[in-house]
């Protein structure tokens, strides 16, 4: 690692702070523009029951579908994922460290894939446990993406 890369990687992560600010603003905006989201989220958490996954494995799952909550979460994932594209472009323009670039890229991959599974859940194409499997797949895709980029550097 060159000296200038060390300085950039150890300095303040201004784009990370920008991303966190956008995260908070987006969360607040979605909360405000989605009708009755507070009640819907409350109903979502109150709806959890223990369900059998297999004969010996029991996990909590919502009893009913909650499309308002799932749609709001889907919108959040897709919008925040799109914003991560902007952050990634800025990281290349500012010549930031490879670690920060791969963190942003893997976060973007996770957000878009999680948004895809949330969309499928809201449209009732998959069930709750398939959604949980989708989140595991999303995390795996993010890790694989980060690893491939770091291997090819």
VMD Tcl script that draws the C-alpha trace (Angstrom):
set ca {
  {0.00 0.00 0.00}
  {1.41 3.41 -0.93}
  {1.74 6.23 1.56}
  {-1.13 8.23 0.03}
  {-3.44 5.18 0.25}
  {-2.58 4.74 3.94}
  {-3.44 8.37 4.64}
  {-6.77 8.10 2.83}
  {-7.72 4.82 4.49}
  {-6.92 6.11 7.97}
  {-8.64 9.48 7.57}
  {-12.23 10.39 8.23}
  {-14.66 8.47 6.07}
  {-16.60 11.50 4.76}
  {-18.49 9.46 2.19}
  {-19.44 7.01 4.93}
  {-20.84 9.91 6.94}
  {-22.70 11.15 3.85}
  {-24.09 7.67 3.36}
  {-25.21 7.47 7.00}
  {-26.92 10.86 6.72}
  {-28.73 9.70 3.59}
  {-29.70 6.49 5.40}
  {-31.35 8.49 8.19}
  {-33.04 10.91 5.78}
  {-34.36 8.05 3.62}
  {-35.60 6.13 6.64}
  {-37.46 9.20 7.88}
  {-38.86 9.99 4.44}
  {-40.18 6.48 3.87}
  {-41.66 6.49 7.38}
  {-43.45 9.79 6.71}
  {-44.76 9.06 3.20}
  {-45.99 5.52 3.90}
  {-49.50 5.72 5.36}
  {-49.93 4.09 8.79}
  {-46.41 2.65 8.78}
  {-46.10 2.93 12.56}
  {-49.22 0.82 13.09}
  {-48.22 -1.60 10.33}
  {-44.77 -2.16 11.88}
  {-46.37 -2.63 15.29}
  {-48.82 -5.16 13.82}
  {-45.93 -6.92 12.06}
  {-43.99 -7.51 15.27}
  {-47.12 -8.42 17.25}
  {-48.01 -11.01 14.59}
  {-45.00 -13.28 15.21}
  {-45.77 -16.85 16.25}
  {-43.55 -19.89 16.65}
  {-43.83 -22.13 13.60}
  {-42.33 -25.48 12.72}
  {-39.75 -25.35 9.97}
  {-39.22 -29.07 10.26}
  {-40.29 -31.60 12.84}
  {-37.65 -30.53 15.38}
  {-36.89 -26.92 14.38}
  {-39.11 -24.04 15.43}
  {-38.60 -20.39 14.37}
  {-40.65 -17.26 14.86}
  {-42.55 -16.08 11.80}
  {-45.36 -13.62 11.15}
  {-48.77 -15.28 10.98}
  {-50.01 -13.06 8.13}
  {-48.61 -11.16 5.16}
  {-47.68 -7.52 5.82}
  {-47.34 -5.97 2.34}
  {-47.11 -2.37 3.58}
  {-44.07 -3.15 5.73}
  {-42.47 -5.33 3.06}
  {-43.05 -2.71 0.34}
  {-41.58 0.07 2.49}
  {-38.53 -2.10 3.19}
  {-38.24 -2.93 -0.52}
  {-38.31 0.74 -1.45}
  {-35.69 1.50 1.18}
  {-33.36 -1.23 -0.11}
  {-33.63 -0.19 -3.76}
  {-33.25 3.55 -3.12}
  {-30.37 3.13 -0.67}
  {-28.74 0.61 -3.03}
  {-28.97 3.13 -5.87}
  {-27.41 5.76 -3.62}
  {-24.55 3.35 -2.94}
  {-23.83 3.41 -6.70}
  {-23.29 7.17 -6.37}
  {-21.08 6.66 -3.31}
  {-19.05 4.02 -5.18}
  {-18.54 6.38 -8.12}
  {-17.39 9.10 -5.71}
  {-14.99 6.64 -4.06}
  {-13.41 6.00 -7.49}
  {-13.28 9.71 -8.33}
  {-11.63 10.48 -4.98}
  {-9.32 7.46 -5.37}
  {-10.22 5.98 -1.99}
  {-8.84 2.70 -0.66}
  {-9.81 -0.65 -2.11}
  {-11.34 -1.70 1.21}
  {-13.78 1.21 1.19}
  {-14.69 0.56 -2.44}
  {-15.35 -3.12 -1.80}
  {-17.36 -2.33 1.35}
  {-19.58 -0.05 -0.70}
  {-19.89 -2.55 -3.54}
  {-20.75 -5.46 -1.26}
  {-23.29 -3.31 0.60}
  {-24.85 -2.40 -2.72}
  {-25.06 -6.07 -3.75}
  {-26.66 -6.96 -0.42}
  {-29.22 -4.13 -0.63}
  {-30.32 -4.95 -4.17}
  {-30.58 -8.69 -3.54}
  {-32.39 -8.18 -0.21}
  {-34.74 -5.76 -1.98}
  {-35.43 -8.43 -4.58}
  {-36.35 -10.97 -1.92}
  {-38.47 -8.39 -0.08}
  {-40.30 -7.68 -3.34}
  {-40.98 -11.39 -3.76}
  {-42.20 -11.57 -0.14}
  {-44.53 -8.59 -0.56}
  {-46.04 -10.07 -3.72}
  {-46.46 -13.41 -1.90}
  {-44.25 -15.23 -4.42}
  {-42.26 -16.63 -1.49}
  {-42.99 -17.21 2.19}
  {-41.28 -15.98 5.33}
  {-38.75 -18.80 5.60}
  {-37.85 -18.48 1.92}
  {-37.27 -14.79 2.57}
  {-34.92 -15.63 5.44}
  {-33.06 -17.98 3.10}
  {-32.91 -15.10 0.61}
  {-31.28 -12.87 3.23}
  {-28.66 -15.56 3.79}
  {-28.12 -15.74 0.03}
  {-27.82 -11.93 -0.06}
  {-25.17 -11.95 2.66}
  {-23.30 -14.69 0.80}
  {-23.42 -12.73 -2.46}
  {-22.04 -9.66 -0.69}
  {-19.16 -11.66 0.79}
  {-18.37 -13.36 -2.52}
  {-18.45 -10.01 -4.36}
  {-16.07 -8.44 -1.87}
  {-13.72 -11.43 -2.03}
  {-13.64 -11.51 -5.84}
  {-12.85 -7.80 -6.08}
  {-10.05 -8.11 -3.52}
  {-8.64 -11.18 -5.31}
  {-8.57 -9.36 -8.66}
  {-6.93 -6.17 -7.42}
}
mol new
graphics top color blue
foreach p $ca { graphics top sphere $p radius 0.5 }
foreach p [lrange $ca 0 end-1] q [lrange $ca 1 end] { graphics top cylinder $p $q radius 0.2 }
display resetview
